[in-house]
Amino acid sequence: MKLIALLHTQADGSLAKAALETVSAAKQLGVPFAVGILGKGAKAACGAVAACGAEGFFAVEGEAFEQPRYATDVAAETALVQAAGADVVLAAQTSRFARSLPGAAYRLGAQVDTHIVSLSLEGEKITAQRWYYRQRILATFSRAARPLVLLVDAGLYEPYAGEAAAATVQDVAVALTDADRRTTVTGVQASSADGQTIRPDAKLLFVAGAGWTKKQKDGAVHTDEAGALIQGFLQKSGASLGSSKSVVDLQSEGQQGLSFISHMNQVGQTGSTPRHPKGLATCCHGEEPHVVGWRFINERRAVNTDPNCGWAQGKADVVYVADAFEVMQKVNALL
Ligand SMILES: Cc1cc2nc3c(=O)[nH]c(=O)nc-3n(C[C@H](O)[C@H](O)[C@H](O)COP(=O)(O)OP(=O)(O)OC[C@H]3O[C@@H](n4cnc5c(N)ncnc54)[C@H](O)[C@@H]3O)c2cc1C
C-alpha cells in the first residue's frame, strides 16, 4: 500500500485544523505515507508538517492553484497522487476536496468514499465506517479496489501539532489548458463574524424553539426580547445556534420570527445532525423529528415551562421546568 495524505492550504497559505487532522489520520494507520499539499504557499506548508514522519513531500503551488477552482484542483490532485505513486489517498471532507476529489478519483480510475468517520488497517485491508440514511445506519466496510480515495470527516482526530522544520519538497508540475482556467473566483460572500451562528467547534449547541415567539404568560409575544436574549447568550458563550423546524417555518412564512435564524440552523430529521459535547434546548418541545438530530450531542439539557414536554420523556439528562426568558436573562447576567 502507498498512502498519501492530501492537504490544501487556506487562502492565507496556512493549514486548517481539518488538514492537520488528516496528517494525524495517516500517522495513526501506522504505515509509511507521503504528504501532498496544494494551494497558496504549499511548499512552505510542507515545512509546517515536516516532522510528521512522512516519507516524502509533494507540493503544487502557483497563482492558478490559489483559488479553489474545480478544473485546476482536479488537475493538481491527480498530479500529486501520481507523483507520489499512491494507491490510497486520505483527505479531509472540506468543501474544496468534497467538490473536486471525486473528479480526480475518476481521472485516476479510483474508487472514492466520502464522510468517513472511522479508519483502521489490518495488513493491506482498510476498514472504514460511515453513516447512511441521515445517521441512522452505521456501515462498516472495506474495498479491495485500488486506487482508493477516502474523504474523512472533521473532528475525528487530534490535529497534528509538531514543530515546523525544513522539508525536502518535490515540486509537482501540472499541465493546464486555457479551459482549466476559464472559471474565476471573483469574491467570497461570507456572513459577518457576528452573524455566523453555526459554529461546529463550539462546546455547546444552543437550540431555540418556537416557544420564544409564542404568547407568554402576560398574553403578549416578546420576540425582540427573545432575540436579544438568544444573541446575547451566543455572543457571551460562543455556543453554536440550532433551531427547531417551527422557528424556521415562521421565517419562511413571513411571520414575525427570529430574523437571525435560517433553515441552516434547523436541527432534526429534515435538518442537520451536529456534533457537540453538550446541548441546551430552550422553548423547544423536544418532538422526535427534532430530537433525532441530537444523536451526537452527549449531554442534553432543556428549559421548558411544560413538565410533560418531549425532553422530559427520557430525551434529556436534565430538564429545567422554568421560563426560558427568566433563565436566560439570569444566565446572561452571570456570564
Ligand atoms: C416529516 C417531518 C419532519 C420534521 N423534521 C423536523 C426537523 O428536522 N427539525 C425539527 O425541529 N422539527 C421537525 N419536524 C417538526 C417537529 O415534529 C415539531 O413540530 C417541531 O420540532 C416543533 O418545534 P418547537 O418544539 O420549537 O415548537 P412547539 O412544538 O411549538 O414547542 C414550543 C415549546 O416551547 C415551550 N415554551 C413556550 N414558552 C416558553 C418559555 N417561556 N419558557 C420555556 N419554554 C417555553 C412550550 O412549552 C413548548 O414545549 C418535522 C415534522 C415532520 C412531520
The ligand as an SDF file (V2000), in Angstrom:
LIG
                    3D

 53 58  0  0  0  0  0  0  0  0999 V2000
  -41.6540   14.6980    8.3510 C   0  0  0  0  0  0  0  0  0  0  0  0
  -41.3350   15.6810    9.4340 C   0  0  0  0  0  0  0  0  0  0  0  0
  -40.0390   16.1410    9.5510 C   0  0  0  0  0  0  0  0  0  0  0  0
  -39.7120   17.0400   10.5620 C   0  0  0  0  0  0  0  0  0  0  0  0
  -38.4190   17.4600   10.6730 N   0  0  0  0  0  0  0  0  0  0  0  0
  -38.0760   18.2870   11.6930 C   0  0  0  0  0  0  0  0  0  0  0  0
  -36.7220   18.7090   11.8810 C   0  0  0  0  0  0  0  0  0  0  0  0
  -35.8290   18.3740   11.1200 O   0  0  0  0  0  0  0  0  0  0  0  0
  -36.4510   19.5220   12.9230 N   0  0  0  0  0  0  0  0  0  0  0  0
  -37.4150   19.9510   13.7970 C   0  0  0  0  0  0  0  0  0  0  0  0
  -37.0950   20.7010   14.7230 O   0  0  0  0  0  0  0  0  0  0  0  0
  -38.6950   19.5780   13.6290 N   0  0  0  0  0  0  0  0  0  0  0  0
  -39.0460   18.7590   12.6000 C   0  0  0  0  0  0  0  0  0  0  0  0
  -40.3520   18.4240   12.4510 N   0  0  0  0  0  0  0  0  0  0  0  0
  -41.3710   19.1230   13.2750 C   0  0  0  0  0  0  0  0  0  0  0  0
  -41.4710   18.6040   14.7050 C   0  0  0  0  0  0  0  0  0  0  0  0
  -42.2960   17.4780   14.7390 O   0  0  0  0  0  0  0  0  0  0  0  0
  -42.0390   19.7090   15.5960 C   0  0  0  0  0  0  0  0  0  0  0  0
  -43.1940   20.2190   15.0270 O   0  0  0  0  0  0  0  0  0  0  0  0
  -41.1020   20.8710   15.8600 C   0  0  0  0  0  0  0  0  0  0  0  0
  -39.8250   20.4280   16.2340 O   0  0  0  0  0  0  0  0  0  0  0  0
  -41.7040   21.7380   16.9640 C   0  0  0  0  0  0  0  0  0  0  0  0
  -40.8950   22.8640   17.1970 O   0  0  0  0  0  0  0  0  0  0  0  0
  -40.8070   23.5130   18.6150 P   0  0  0  0  0  0  0  0  0  0  0  0
  -40.5910   22.4970   19.6580 O   0  0  0  0  0  0  0  0  0  0  0  0
  -39.8290   24.6400   18.5330 O   0  0  0  0  0  0  0  0  0  0  0  0
  -42.2340   24.2280   18.7500 O   0  0  0  0  0  0  0  0  0  0  0  0
  -43.5620   23.8780   19.6560 P   0  0  0  0  0  0  0  0  0  0  0  0
  -43.9600   22.4920   19.4030 O   0  0  0  0  0  0  0  0  0  0  0  0
  -44.4620   24.9900   19.3530 O   0  0  0  0  0  0  0  0  0  0  0  0
  -42.9960   23.9660   21.1130 O   0  0  0  0  0  0  0  0  0  0  0  0
  -42.7250   25.1580   21.7840 C   0  0  0  0  0  0  0  0  0  0  0  0
  -42.3090   24.8080   23.1880 C   0  0  0  0  0  0  0  0  0  0  0  0
  -41.9120   25.9920   23.8460 O   0  0  0  0  0  0  0  0  0  0  0  0
  -42.2920   25.8830   25.2050 C   0  0  0  0  0  0  0  0  0  0  0  0
  -42.3080   27.2460   25.7450 N   0  0  0  0  0  0  0  0  0  0  0  0
  -43.0990   28.2920   25.4100 C   0  0  0  0  0  0  0  0  0  0  0  0
  -42.7730   29.3770   26.1110 N   0  0  0  0  0  0  0  0  0  0  0  0
  -41.7560   29.0210   26.9400 C   0  0  0  0  0  0  0  0  0  0  0  0
  -40.9980   29.7220   27.9090 C   0  0  0  0  0  0  0  0  0  0  0  0
  -41.2000   30.9990   28.1910 N   0  0  0  0  0  0  0  0  0  0  0  0
  -40.0190   29.0400   28.5350 N   0  0  0  0  0  0  0  0  0  0  0  0
  -39.7940   27.7350   28.2770 C   0  0  0  0  0  0  0  0  0  0  0  0
  -40.4870   27.0260   27.3750 N   0  0  0  0  0  0  0  0  0  0  0  0
  -41.4650   27.6730   26.7130 C   0  0  0  0  0  0  0  0  0  0  0  0
  -43.6690   25.2140   25.1650 C   0  0  0  0  0  0  0  0  0  0  0  0
  -43.9430   24.5950   26.3920 O   0  0  0  0  0  0  0  0  0  0  0  0
  -43.4400   24.1870   24.0440 C   0  0  0  0  0  0  0  0  0  0  0  0
  -42.9990   22.9480   24.5480 O   0  0  0  0  0  0  0  0  0  0  0  0
  -40.7040   17.5090   11.4510 C   0  0  0  0  0  0  0  0  0  0  0  0
  -42.0210   17.0460   11.3250 C   0  0  0  0  0  0  0  0  0  0  0  0
  -42.3250   16.1430   10.3360 C   0  0  0  0  0  0  0  0  0  0  0  0
  -43.7350   15.6750   10.2260 C   0  0  0  0  0  0  0  0  0  0  0  0
  1  2  1  0
  2  3  1  0
  2 52  2  0
  3  4  2  0
  4  5  1  0
  4 50  1  0
  5  6  2  0
  6  7  1  0
  6 13  1  0
  7  8  2  0
  7  9  1  0
  9 10  1  0
 10 11  2  0
 10 12  1  0
 12 13  2  0
 13 14  1  0
 14 15  1  0
 14 50  1  0
 15 16  1  0
 16 17  1  0
 16 18  1  0
 18 19  1  0
 18 20  1  0
 20 21  1  0
 20 22  1  0
 22 23  1  0
 23 24  1  0
 24 25  2  0
 24 26  1  0
 24 27  1  0
 27 28  1  0
 28 29  2  0
 28 30  1  0
 28 31  1  0
 31 32  1  0
 32 33  1  0
 33 34  1  0
 33 48  1  0
 34 35  1  0
 35 36  1  0
 35 46  1  0
 36 37  1  0
 36 45  1  0
 37 38  2  0
 38 39  1  0
 39 40  1  0
 39 45  2  0
 40 41  1  0
 40 42  2  0
 42 43  1  0
 43 44  2  0
 44 45  1  0
 46 47  1  0
 46 48  1  0
 48 49  1  0
 50 51  2  0
 51 52  1  0
 52 53  1  0
M  END
$$$$
